[in-house]
Amino acid sequence: MSRKALIIGSLGQVGRELSSNLALKLGYENVLSTDVKSDPDYEGRFEILDCLDEPALRDLVQRESITEVYHLAALLSATAEQNIDFAWKLSVNGLFNVLNLAKDGLIEKIFWPSSIAVFGPNTPRHQTPQSTIIEPTTVYGIGKQAGEQWCNYYHKRFGVDVRSVRYPGLIGWKSLPGGGTTDYAVDIFYSALKGERFNCFLNEDTFLPMMHMEDAIRATLAIMEQDASNIKIRNSYNISAMSFSPKTLAEELRKHFPNFEIEYKPDFRQEIASSWPSSIDDAQARTDWGWKEQYGLSELVQNMIENLKLQVQA
Ligand code: SER
């Protein structure tokens, strides 16, 4: 049977890049992108869908003979703190609606991202293991923790083929993040390219796990293409690529922009960042399904500058 993908949350940072990559792989006609709002400039098959509207979701999946769902809708960590009720409802009820589609035999496979935000201040901070203390202190993290447990439960109890990775902070030039704690690592490039001083909302020594968006998309496509027998973890896999702080990123940027200036004005997001790991042990993903990143810090910075230069100049 041919693959037909539905993406929920297509207008977000990951969704925008995933949909074009999936369209290349599966064919334009086999990828349906959805979001709660529309974008007149969106390229690709698109429908408005609220994943909390269960009948509408079910109807669309049946009408389009969808075989796999990429469920990306969420409020990121900083935004979720300002909107607790809705963030929880979206993260858990939205996931339930998707898991139940698979339980009822309407779809074959689900991708749902978890995050480094699932970890908390009591988790070992350096080289955080796959299985460890999970006591998140953010609304976003609590939603991801619950989601991971539900994925595992639906797999064990109902045989649902749900696959997940814990994304680190994601950095790409095709789409912007919104409302996350790791967003500074994208915003900083725009300031550097415009020759502006950057106001950083985290302390200079806040090390966090980060990844180029291309690597995150490759991980997503790879885990979905694996034979189910290789997917041994059904809550969510640690994946990692690099770890840096605002200071190390600024130093790397200065190799390209020697006059680049950064100022540190930590706000409420500092507490969120301080509760997360600084680096991640992803040995299990490497062993089980061959995960390997392509971008380190210097390649990431080079690639971002090359591509954003064209946008900022335009
Ligand atoms: N990038 C996310 C955030 O900062 C973490 O998964 O909220």
py3Dmol code that shows the C-alpha trace and the ligand (Angstrom):
import py3Dmol

protein = """\
ATOM      1  CA  MET A   1       0.000   0.000   0.000  1.00  0.00           C
ATOM      2  CA  SER A   2       1.372   3.439  -0.866  1.00  0.00           C
ATOM      3  CA  ARG A   3       2.157   5.936   1.858  1.00  0.00           C
ATOM      4  CA  LYS A   4      -0.090   8.934   2.350  1.00  0.00           C
ATOM      5  CA  ALA A   5       0.903  11.436   5.011  1.00  0.00           C
ATOM      6  CA  LEU A   6      -1.061  13.943   7.046  1.00  0.00           C
ATOM      7  CA  ILE A   7       0.881  16.674   8.841  1.00  0.00           C
ATOM      8  CA  ILE A   8      -0.782  18.429  11.767  1.00  0.00           C
ATOM      9  CA  GLY A   9       0.813  21.775  12.630  1.00  0.00           C
ATOM     10  CA  SER A  10       2.300  22.336   9.174  1.00  0.00           C
ATOM     11  CA  LEU A  11       2.853  26.055   9.621  1.00  0.00           C
ATOM     12  CA  GLY A  12       5.195  25.641  12.584  1.00  0.00           C
ATOM     13  CA  GLN A  13       8.985  25.588  12.547  1.00  0.00           C
ATOM     14  CA  VAL A  14       9.265  21.831  11.963  1.00  0.00           C
ATOM     15  CA  GLY A  15       6.080  21.425   9.934  1.00  0.00           C
ATOM     16  CA  ARG A  16       7.124  23.800   7.181  1.00  0.00           C
ATOM     17  CA  GLU A  17      10.342  21.925   6.517  1.00  0.00           C
ATOM     18  CA  LEU A  18       8.931  18.462   7.031  1.00  0.00           C
ATOM     19  CA  SER A  19       6.119  18.938   4.527  1.00  0.00           C
ATOM     20  CA  SER A  20       8.419  19.894   1.644  1.00  0.00           C
ATOM     21  CA  ASN A  21      10.785  17.007   2.440  1.00  0.00           C
ATOM     22  CA  LEU A  22       7.934  14.523   2.681  1.00  0.00           C
ATOM     23  CA  ALA A  23       6.462  15.794  -0.593  1.00  0.00           C
ATOM     24  CA  LEU A  24       9.808  15.110  -2.311  1.00  0.00           C
ATOM     25  CA  LYS A  25       9.856  11.617  -0.892  1.00  0.00           C
ATOM     26  CA  LEU A  26       6.212  10.544  -1.220  1.00  0.00           C
ATOM     27  CA  GLY A  27       5.060  12.783  -4.060  1.00  0.00           C
ATOM     28  CA  TYR A  28       3.218  16.091  -3.808  1.00  0.00           C
ATOM     29  CA  GLU A  29      -0.207  14.438  -4.027  1.00  0.00           C
ATOM     30  CA  ASN A  30       0.570  12.116  -1.101  1.00  0.00           C
ATOM     31  CA  VAL A  31       1.205  14.790   1.524  1.00  0.00           C
ATOM     32  CA  LEU A  32      -1.610  16.779   3.083  1.00  0.00           C
ATOM     33  CA  SER A  33      -0.559  19.666   5.302  1.00  0.00           C
ATOM     34  CA  THR A  34      -2.920  21.086   7.910  1.00  0.00           C
ATOM     35  CA  ASP A  35      -2.960  23.782  10.544  1.00  0.00           C
ATOM     36  CA  VAL A  36      -5.534  25.794  12.498  1.00  0.00           C
ATOM     37  CA  LYS A  37      -4.874  28.810  10.306  1.00  0.00           C
ATOM     38  CA  SER A  38      -4.002  29.156   6.669  1.00  0.00           C
ATOM     39  CA  ASP A  39      -1.106  30.797   4.865  1.00  0.00           C
ATOM     40  CA  PRO A  40      -1.937  32.137   1.387  1.00  0.00           C
ATOM     41  CA  ASP A  41       1.691  31.625   0.301  1.00  0.00           C
ATOM     42  CA  TYR A  42       1.856  27.994   1.407  1.00  0.00           C
ATOM     43  CA  GLU A  43       3.110  25.677  -1.307  1.00  0.00           C
ATOM     44  CA  GLY A  44       1.589  22.224  -1.158  1.00  0.00           C
ATOM     45  CA  ARG A  45      -1.772  20.558  -0.532  1.00  0.00           C
ATOM     46  CA  PHE A  46      -3.254  22.279   2.490  1.00  0.00           C
ATOM     47  CA  GLU A  47      -6.448  22.178   4.565  1.00  0.00           C
ATOM     48  CA  ILE A  48      -7.449  23.943   7.740  1.00  0.00           C
ATOM     49  CA  LEU A  49      -7.789  21.453  10.602  1.00  0.00           C
ATOM     50  CA  ASP A  50      -8.020  21.768  14.378  1.00  0.00           C
ATOM     51  CA  CYS A  51      -6.661  18.513  15.806  1.00  0.00           C
ATOM     52  CA  LEU A  52      -8.890  19.008  18.872  1.00  0.00           C
ATOM     53  CA  ASP A  53     -11.902  18.641  16.558  1.00  0.00           C
ATOM     54  CA  GLU A  54     -11.893  14.856  16.628  1.00  0.00           C
ATOM     55  CA  PRO A  55     -14.727  14.252  14.114  1.00  0.00           C
ATOM     56  CA  ALA A  56     -13.112  16.616  11.593  1.00  0.00           C
ATOM     57  CA  LEU A  57      -9.733  14.895  12.016  1.00  0.00           C
ATOM     58  CA  ARG A  58     -11.271  11.437  11.623  1.00  0.00           C
ATOM     59  CA  ASP A  59     -13.262  12.512   8.606  1.00  0.00           C
ATOM     60  CA  LEU A  60     -10.207  13.970   6.883  1.00  0.00           C
ATOM     61  CA  VAL A  61      -8.105  10.863   7.545  1.00  0.00           C
ATOM     62  CA  GLN A  62     -10.791   8.613   6.063  1.00  0.00           C
ATOM     63  CA  ARG A  63     -11.565  10.874   3.118  1.00  0.00           C
ATOM     64  CA  GLU A  64      -7.890  11.101   2.167  1.00  0.00           C
ATOM     65  CA  SER A  65      -7.012   7.443   2.952  1.00  0.00           C
ATOM     66  CA  ILE A  66      -4.158   8.655   5.167  1.00  0.00           C
ATOM     67  CA  THR A  67      -1.661   5.970   6.238  1.00  0.00           C
ATOM     68  CA  GLU A  68       0.612   8.019   8.540  1.00  0.00           C
ATOM     69  CA  VAL A  69       0.232  11.107  10.689  1.00  0.00           C
ATOM     70  CA  TYR A  70       2.934  13.565  11.784  1.00  0.00           C
ATOM     71  CA  HIS A  71       1.427  15.264  14.792  1.00  0.00           C
ATOM     72  CA  LEU A  72       3.424  18.441  15.398  1.00  0.00           C
ATOM     73  CA  ALA A  73       0.853  20.816  16.904  1.00  0.00           C
ATOM     74  CA  ALA A  74       2.010  22.270  20.242  1.00  0.00           C
ATOM     75  CA  LEU A  75       2.717  25.469  22.135  1.00  0.00           C
ATOM     76  CA  LEU A  76       6.460  25.716  22.804  1.00  0.00           C
ATOM     77  CA  SER A  77       7.927  26.097  26.275  1.00  0.00           C
ATOM     78  CA  ALA A  78       7.806  29.873  26.812  1.00  0.00           C
ATOM     79  CA  THR A  79       4.319  30.334  25.296  1.00  0.00           C
ATOM     80  CA  ALA A  80       2.929  27.356  27.191  1.00  0.00           C
ATOM     81  CA  GLU A  81       3.873  28.991  30.511  1.00  0.00           C
ATOM     82  CA  GLN A  82       1.524  31.876  29.641  1.00  0.00           C
ATOM     83  CA  ASN A  83      -1.352  29.633  28.589  1.00  0.00           C
ATOM     84  CA  ILE A  84      -1.371  26.596  30.859  1.00  0.00           C
ATOM     85  CA  ASP A  85      -4.886  25.248  30.215  1.00  0.00           C
ATOM     86  CA  PHE A  86      -4.753  25.416  26.461  1.00  0.00           C
ATOM     87  CA  ALA A  87      -1.174  24.105  26.272  1.00  0.00           C
ATOM     88  CA  TRP A  88      -2.151  21.016  28.278  1.00  0.00           C
ATOM     89  CA  LYS A  89      -5.354  20.466  26.322  1.00  0.00           C
ATOM     90  CA  LEU A  90      -3.570  20.750  22.985  1.00  0.00           C
ATOM     91  CA  SER A  91      -0.684  18.500  23.944  1.00  0.00           C
ATOM     92  CA  VAL A  92      -2.688  15.696  25.486  1.00  0.00           C
ATOM     93  CA  ASN A  93      -6.129  15.764  23.813  1.00  0.00           C
ATOM     94  CA  GLY A  94      -4.605  16.340  20.382  1.00  0.00           C
ATOM     95  CA  LEU A  95      -2.317  13.343  20.838  1.00  0.00           C
ATOM     96  CA  PHE A  96      -5.191  11.181  22.107  1.00  0.00           C
ATOM     97  CA  ASN A  97      -7.204  11.977  18.996  1.00  0.00           C
ATOM     98  CA  VAL A  98      -4.321  10.861  16.797  1.00  0.00           C
ATOM     99  CA  LEU A  99      -3.461   7.748  18.842  1.00  0.00           C
ATOM    100  CA  ASN A 100      -7.095   6.651  18.669  1.00  0.00           C
ATOM    101  CA  LEU A 101      -7.050   6.822  14.859  1.00  0.00           C
ATOM    102  CA  ALA A 102      -4.331   4.162  14.899  1.00  0.00           C
ATOM    103  CA  LYS A 103      -6.013   2.143  17.640  1.00  0.00           C
ATOM    104  CA  ASP A 104      -9.154   2.019  15.463  1.00  0.00           C
ATOM    105  CA  GLY A 105      -7.147   0.822  12.459  1.00  0.00           C
ATOM    106  CA  LEU A 106      -7.583   3.976  10.344  1.00  0.00           C
ATOM    107  CA  ILE A 107      -3.850   4.740  10.076  1.00  0.00           C
ATOM    108  CA  GLU A 108      -0.706   2.600  10.215  1.00  0.00           C
ATOM    109  CA  LYS A 109       1.887   4.850  11.809  1.00  0.00           C
ATOM    110  CA  ILE A 110       2.307   8.000  13.882  1.00  0.00           C
ATOM    111  CA  PHE A 111       5.192  10.382  14.427  1.00  0.00           C
ATOM    112  CA  TRP A 112       4.944  12.575  17.500  1.00  0.00           C
ATOM    113  CA  PRO A 113       7.869  14.654  18.763  1.00  0.00           C
ATOM    114  CA  SER A 114       8.887  14.845  22.376  1.00  0.00           C
ATOM    115  CA  SER A 115      11.585  17.250  23.546  1.00  0.00           C
ATOM    116  CA  ILE A 116      14.562  17.796  25.818  1.00  0.00           C
ATOM    117  CA  ALA A 117      11.953  19.713  27.843  1.00  0.00           C
ATOM    118  CA  VAL A 118      10.739  16.381  29.197  1.00  0.00           C
ATOM    119  CA  PHE A 119      13.736  16.471  31.560  1.00  0.00           C
ATOM    120  CA  GLY A 120      13.931  18.572  34.713  1.00  0.00           C
ATOM    121  CA  PRO A 121      16.346  19.917  37.308  1.00  0.00           C
ATOM    122  CA  ASN A 122      16.805  16.516  38.994  1.00  0.00           C
ATOM    123  CA  THR A 123      17.845  14.833  35.735  1.00  0.00           C
ATOM    124  CA  PRO A 124      21.605  14.320  35.228  1.00  0.00           C
ATOM    125  CA  ARG A 125      22.503  17.417  33.201  1.00  0.00           C
ATOM    126  CA  HIS A 126      25.480  16.204  31.197  1.00  0.00           C
ATOM    127  CA  GLN A 127      25.119  13.412  28.668  1.00  0.00           C
ATOM    128  CA  THR A 128      21.577  12.826  29.912  1.00  0.00           C
ATOM    129  CA  PRO A 129      20.824   9.101  29.525  1.00  0.00           C
ATOM    130  CA  GLN A 130      17.933   7.641  27.555  1.00  0.00           C
ATOM    131  CA  SER A 131      16.251   6.306  30.701  1.00  0.00           C
ATOM    132  CA  THR A 132      16.601   8.630  33.643  1.00  0.00           C
ATOM    133  CA  ILE A 133      14.756  10.854  36.102  1.00  0.00           C
ATOM    134  CA  ILE A 134      11.907  12.608  34.297  1.00  0.00           C
ATOM    135  CA  GLU A 135      10.524  15.341  36.529  1.00  0.00           C
ATOM    136  CA  PRO A 136       9.818  18.321  34.258  1.00  0.00           C
ATOM    137  CA  THR A 137       9.013  21.690  35.834  1.00  0.00           C
ATOM    138  CA  THR A 138       7.465  23.384  32.782  1.00  0.00           C
ATOM    139  CA  VAL A 139       3.969  23.099  31.325  1.00  0.00           C
ATOM    140  CA  TYR A 140       5.473  22.088  27.981  1.00  0.00           C
ATOM    141  CA  GLY A 141       7.628  19.432  29.642  1.00  0.00           C
ATOM    142  CA  ILE A 142       4.734  17.999  31.642  1.00  0.00           C
ATOM    143  CA  GLY A 143       2.739  17.686  28.402  1.00  0.00           C
ATOM    144  CA  LYS A 144       5.647  15.926  26.702  1.00  0.00           C
ATOM    145  CA  GLN A 145       6.128  13.575  29.648  1.00  0.00           C
ATOM    146  CA  ALA A 146       2.448  12.612  29.632  1.00  0.00           C
ATOM    147  CA  GLY A 147       2.553  12.233  25.856  1.00  0.00           C
ATOM    148  CA  GLU A 148       5.549   9.908  26.005  1.00  0.00           C
ATOM    149  CA  GLN A 149       3.791   7.692  28.530  1.00  0.00           C
ATOM    150  CA  TRP A 150       0.615   7.576  26.420  1.00  0.00           C
ATOM    151  CA  CYS A 151       2.583   6.647  23.301  1.00  0.00           C
ATOM    152  CA  ASN A 152       4.238   3.811  25.173  1.00  0.00           C
ATOM    153  CA  TYR A 153       0.905   2.684  26.632  1.00  0.00           C
ATOM    154  CA  TYR A 154      -0.900   2.677  23.280  1.00  0.00           C
ATOM    155  CA  HIS A 155       1.952   0.702  21.744  1.00  0.00           C
ATOM    156  CA  LYS A 156       2.018  -1.922  24.495  1.00  0.00           C
ATOM    157  CA  ARG A 157      -1.742  -2.215  24.975  1.00  0.00           C
ATOM    158  CA  PHE A 158      -3.100  -1.719  21.444  1.00  0.00           C
ATOM    159  CA  GLY A 159      -0.049  -2.320  19.225  1.00  0.00           C
ATOM    160  CA  VAL A 160      -0.133   1.275  17.940  1.00  0.00           C
ATOM    161  CA  ASP A 161       2.962   1.966  15.820  1.00  0.00           C
ATOM    162  CA  VAL A 162       3.913   5.339  17.235  1.00  0.00           C
ATOM    163  CA  ARG A 163       7.471   6.629  16.926  1.00  0.00           C
ATOM    164  CA  SER A 164       9.071   9.582  18.648  1.00  0.00           C
ATOM    165  CA  VAL A 165      12.293  11.494  19.183  1.00  0.00           C
ATOM    166  CA  ARG A 166      13.137  14.104  21.809  1.00  0.00           C
ATOM    167  CA  TYR A 167      14.054  17.108  19.681  1.00  0.00           C
ATOM    168  CA  PRO A 168      16.741  19.416  21.045  1.00  0.00           C
ATOM    169  CA  GLY A 169      16.657  23.137  20.164  1.00  0.00           C
ATOM    170  CA  LEU A 170      16.203  23.287  16.379  1.00  0.00           C
ATOM    171  CA  ILE A 171      17.972  25.799  14.163  1.00  0.00           C
ATOM    172  CA  GLY A 172      17.102  26.302  10.514  1.00  0.00           C
ATOM    173  CA  TRP A 173      16.910  29.083   7.957  1.00  0.00           C
ATOM    174  CA  LYS A 174      13.702  28.149   6.143  1.00  0.00           C
ATOM    175  CA  SER A 175      11.299  28.656   9.037  1.00  0.00           C
ATOM    176  CA  LEU A 176      11.184  30.573  12.297  1.00  0.00           C
ATOM    177  CA  PRO A 177      10.490  29.111  15.715  1.00  0.00           C
ATOM    178  CA  GLY A 178       7.997  30.811  17.995  1.00  0.00           C
ATOM    179  CA  GLY A 179       7.673  30.831  21.748  1.00  0.00           C
ATOM    180  CA  GLY A 180      10.543  28.484  22.586  1.00  0.00           C
ATOM    181  CA  THR A 181      13.419  28.817  25.026  1.00  0.00           C
ATOM    182  CA  THR A 182      15.985  27.817  22.421  1.00  0.00           C
ATOM    183  CA  ASP A 183      14.735  30.446  19.912  1.00  0.00           C
ATOM    184  CA  TYR A 184      17.631  32.789  20.728  1.00  0.00           C
ATOM    185  CA  ALA A 185      19.903  30.486  18.716  1.00  0.00           C
ATOM    186  CA  VAL A 186      17.902  31.305  15.573  1.00  0.00           C
ATOM    187  CA  ASP A 187      17.239  35.006  16.276  1.00  0.00           C
ATOM    188  CA  ILE A 188      20.942  35.692  16.871  1.00  0.00           C
ATOM    189  CA  PHE A 189      21.741  35.029  13.191  1.00  0.00           C
ATOM    190  CA  TYR A 190      19.371  37.771  12.002  1.00  0.00           C
ATOM    191  CA  SER A 191      21.026  40.322  14.302  1.00  0.00           C
ATOM    192  CA  ALA A 192      24.521  39.272  13.199  1.00  0.00           C
ATOM    193  CA  LEU A 193      23.603  39.547   9.527  1.00  0.00           C
ATOM    194  CA  LYS A 194      22.010  42.958   9.991  1.00  0.00           C
ATOM    195  CA  GLY A 195      25.041  44.200  11.927  1.00  0.00           C
ATOM    196  CA  GLU A 196      22.938  44.716  15.058  1.00  0.00           C
ATOM    197  CA  ARG A 197      23.836  44.039  18.673  1.00  0.00           C
ATOM    198  CA  PHE A 198      21.961  40.983  19.985  1.00  0.00           C
ATOM    199  CA  ASN A 199      20.040  41.019  23.272  1.00  0.00           C
ATOM    200  CA  CYS A 200      20.137  37.479  24.597  1.00  0.00           C
ATOM    201  CA  PHE A 201      17.439  36.320  27.020  1.00  0.00           C
ATOM    202  CA  LEU A 202      19.707  33.571  28.420  1.00  0.00           C
ATOM    203  CA  ASN A 203      22.975  33.804  30.366  1.00  0.00           C
ATOM    204  CA  GLU A 204      26.193  33.467  28.415  1.00  0.00           C
ATOM    205  CA  ASP A 205      27.054  30.077  29.932  1.00  0.00           C
ATOM    206  CA  THR A 206      23.706  28.316  29.401  1.00  0.00           C
ATOM    207  CA  PHE A 207      24.666  25.193  27.473  1.00  0.00           C
ATOM    208  CA  LEU A 208      21.754  23.451  25.738  1.00  0.00           C
ATOM    209  CA  PRO A 209      21.477  20.576  23.258  1.00  0.00           C
ATOM    210  CA  MET A 210      20.925  21.916  19.722  1.00  0.00           C
ATOM    211  CA  MET A 211      20.541  20.560  16.190  1.00  0.00           C
ATOM    212  CA  HIS A 212      20.372  21.810  12.616  1.00  0.00           C
ATOM    213  CA  MET A 213      16.836  21.507  11.256  1.00  0.00           C
ATOM    214  CA  GLU A 214      18.043  19.367   8.343  1.00  0.00           C
ATOM    215  CA  ASP A 215      19.310  16.803  10.827  1.00  0.00           C
ATOM    216  CA  ALA A 216      16.025  16.885  12.743  1.00  0.00           C
ATOM    217  CA  ILE A 217      14.085  16.271   9.532  1.00  0.00           C
ATOM    218  CA  ARG A 218      16.445  13.429   8.564  1.00  0.00           C
ATOM    219  CA  ALA A 219      15.906  11.842  11.995  1.00  0.00           C
ATOM    220  CA  THR A 220      12.138  12.156  11.590  1.00  0.00           C
ATOM    221  CA  LEU A 221      12.088  10.592   8.135  1.00  0.00           C
ATOM    222  CA  ALA A 222      14.553   7.884   9.195  1.00  0.00           C
ATOM    223  CA  ILE A 223      12.693   6.720  12.261  1.00  0.00           C
ATOM    224  CA  MET A 224       9.452   6.533  10.258  1.00  0.00           C
ATOM    225  CA  GLU A 225      11.082   4.399   7.554  1.00  0.00           C
ATOM    226  CA  GLN A 226      12.627   1.870   9.921  1.00  0.00           C
ATOM    227  CA  ASP A 227      11.320  -1.621  10.254  1.00  0.00           C
ATOM    228  CA  ALA A 228       9.052  -1.613  13.327  1.00  0.00           C
ATOM    229  CA  SER A 229      11.157  -4.321  14.950  1.00  0.00           C
ATOM    230  CA  ASN A 230      14.105  -1.884  15.189  1.00  0.00           C
ATOM    231  CA  ILE A 231      12.103   0.637  17.193  1.00  0.00           C
ATOM    232  CA  LYS A 232      12.732  -0.663  20.680  1.00  0.00           C
ATOM    233  CA  ILE A 233      11.820   2.524  22.559  1.00  0.00           C
ATOM    234  CA  ARG A 234       8.187   3.543  22.340  1.00  0.00           C
ATOM    235  CA  ASN A 235       8.134   6.516  24.643  1.00  0.00           C
ATOM    236  CA  SER A 236      10.741   8.645  22.828  1.00  0.00           C
ATOM    237  CA  TYR A 237      14.373   8.437  21.687  1.00  0.00           C
ATOM    238  CA  ASN A 238      17.093  10.810  22.812  1.00  0.00           C
ATOM    239  CA  ILE A 239      18.789  12.301  19.740  1.00  0.00           C
ATOM    240  CA  SER A 240      21.609  14.796  19.795  1.00  0.00           C
ATOM    241  CA  ALA A 241      23.991  16.682  17.532  1.00  0.00           C
ATOM    242  CA  MET A 242      25.802  19.407  19.506  1.00  0.00           C
ATOM    243  CA  SER A 243      25.719  21.463  22.672  1.00  0.00           C
ATOM    244  CA  PHE A 244      26.600  25.138  22.934  1.00  0.00           C
ATOM    245  CA  SER A 245      25.969  28.240  25.020  1.00  0.00           C
ATOM    246  CA  PRO A 246      25.132  31.773  23.799  1.00  0.00           C
ATOM    247  CA  LYS A 247      28.788  32.655  24.403  1.00  0.00           C
ATOM    248  CA  THR A 248      30.184  29.793  22.318  1.00  0.00           C
ATOM    249  CA  LEU A 249      27.684  30.556  19.538  1.00  0.00           C
ATOM    250  CA  ALA A 250      28.646  34.255  19.614  1.00  0.00           C
ATOM    251  CA  GLU A 251      32.345  33.303  19.390  1.00  0.00           C
ATOM    252  CA  GLU A 252      31.640  31.131  16.359  1.00  0.00           C
ATOM    253  CA  LEU A 253      29.671  33.994  14.767  1.00  0.00           C
ATOM    254  CA  ARG A 254      32.587  36.371  15.330  1.00  0.00           C
ATOM    255  CA  LYS A 255      34.685  34.232  12.994  1.00  0.00           C
ATOM    256  CA  HIS A 256      32.346  35.527  10.267  1.00  0.00           C
ATOM    257  CA  PHE A 257      31.392  38.908  11.785  1.00  0.00           C
ATOM    258  CA  PRO A 258      34.354  40.099  13.891  1.00  0.00           C
ATOM    259  CA  ASN A 259      32.411  43.097  15.242  1.00  0.00           C
ATOM    260  CA  PHE A 260      29.394  41.109  16.390  1.00  0.00           C
ATOM    261  CA  GLU A 261      28.201  42.200  19.851  1.00  0.00           C
ATOM    262  CA  ILE A 262      25.973  40.386  22.302  1.00  0.00           C
ATOM    263  CA  GLU A 263      24.409  41.534  25.565  1.00  0.00           C
ATOM    264  CA  TYR A 264      22.912  39.212  28.160  1.00  0.00           C
ATOM    265  CA  LYS A 265      19.585  40.072  29.758  1.00  0.00           C
ATOM    266  CA  PRO A 266      18.181  36.823  31.153  1.00  0.00           C
ATOM    267  CA  ASP A 267      14.398  36.746  31.639  1.00  0.00           C
ATOM    268  CA  PHE A 268      11.931  34.042  32.778  1.00  0.00           C
ATOM    269  CA  ARG A 269      13.240  31.732  30.075  1.00  0.00           C
ATOM    270  CA  GLN A 270      16.532  31.371  31.945  1.00  0.00           C
ATOM    271  CA  GLU A 271      14.826  29.283  34.619  1.00  0.00           C
ATOM    272  CA  ILE A 272      13.334  27.028  31.955  1.00  0.00           C
ATOM    273  CA  ALA A 273      16.721  26.590  30.245  1.00  0.00           C
ATOM    274  CA  SER A 274      18.456  25.922  33.572  1.00  0.00           C
ATOM    275  CA  SER A 275      16.088  23.016  34.214  1.00  0.00           C
ATOM    276  CA  TRP A 276      17.056  21.275  30.960  1.00  0.00           C
ATOM    277  CA  PRO A 277      20.069  19.103  30.108  1.00  0.00           C
ATOM    278  CA  SER A 278      23.204  20.646  28.653  1.00  0.00           C
ATOM    279  CA  SER A 279      23.986  17.594  26.532  1.00  0.00           C
ATOM    280  CA  ILE A 280      22.299  14.322  25.608  1.00  0.00           C
ATOM    281  CA  ASP A 281      23.411  10.697  25.331  1.00  0.00           C
ATOM    282  CA  ASP A 282      21.741   9.296  22.213  1.00  0.00           C
ATOM    283  CA  ALA A 283      23.589   5.966  21.961  1.00  0.00           C
ATOM    284  CA  GLN A 284      20.353   3.983  21.801  1.00  0.00           C
ATOM    285  CA  ALA A 285      19.054   5.826  18.718  1.00  0.00           C
ATOM    286  CA  ARG A 286      22.437   5.315  17.042  1.00  0.00           C
ATOM    287  CA  THR A 287      22.342   1.588  17.769  1.00  0.00           C
ATOM    288  CA  ASP A 288      18.668   0.873  17.090  1.00  0.00           C
ATOM    289  CA  TRP A 289      18.091   2.813  13.878  1.00  0.00           C
ATOM    290  CA  GLY A 290      21.414   4.277  12.825  1.00  0.00           C
ATOM    291  CA  TRP A 291      20.919   7.899  13.906  1.00  0.00           C
ATOM    292  CA  LYS A 292      23.870  10.172  13.082  1.00  0.00           C
ATOM    293  CA  GLU A 293      23.951  13.945  12.733  1.00  0.00           C
ATOM    294  CA  GLN A 294      25.625  15.765   9.833  1.00  0.00           C
ATOM    295  CA  TYR A 295      26.022  19.230  11.338  1.00  0.00           C
ATOM    296  CA  GLY A 296      28.338  20.341  14.140  1.00  0.00           C
ATOM    297  CA  LEU A 297      28.519  23.936  15.396  1.00  0.00           C
ATOM    298  CA  SER A 298      30.898  25.351  12.758  1.00  0.00           C
ATOM    299  CA  GLU A 299      28.989  23.708   9.866  1.00  0.00           C
ATOM    300  CA  LEU A 300      25.688  24.932  11.298  1.00  0.00           C
ATOM    301  CA  VAL A 301      26.883  28.528  11.610  1.00  0.00           C
ATOM    302  CA  GLN A 302      28.379  28.496   8.112  1.00  0.00           C
ATOM    303  CA  ASN A 303      25.217  27.026   6.602  1.00  0.00           C
ATOM    304  CA  MET A 304      22.893  29.463   8.408  1.00  0.00           C
ATOM    305  CA  ILE A 305      24.904  32.485   7.324  1.00  0.00           C
ATOM    306  CA  GLU A 306      25.150  31.369   3.685  1.00  0.00           C
ATOM    307  CA  ASN A 307      21.407  30.861   3.409  1.00  0.00           C
ATOM    308  CA  LEU A 308      20.121  33.712   5.561  1.00  0.00           C
ATOM    309  CA  LYS A 309      22.407  36.196   3.819  1.00  0.00           C
ATOM    310  CA  LEU A 310      20.261  35.888   0.720  1.00  0.00           C
ATOM    311  CA  GLN A 311      17.037  36.442   2.720  1.00  0.00           C
ATOM    312  CA  VAL A 312      18.303  39.363   4.782  1.00  0.00           C
ATOM    313  CA  GLN A 313      19.716  41.103   1.684  1.00  0.00           C
ATOM    314  CA  ALA A 314      16.505  40.524  -0.325  1.00  0.00           C
TER     315      ALA A 314
END
"""
ligand_1 = """\
7
LIG
N 12.804 24.272 21.352
C 11.866 23.942 22.386
C 11.593 25.107 23.241
O 12.496 25.885 23.434
C 12.371 22.798 23.219
O 11.921 21.606 22.690
O 10.533 25.233 23.745
"""
view = py3Dmol.view(width=600, height=400)
view.addModel(protein, "pdb")
view.setStyle({"model": 0}, {"cartoon": {"style": "trace"}})
view.addModel(ligand_1, "xyz")
view.setStyle({"model": 1}, {"stick": {}})
view.zoomTo()
view.show()
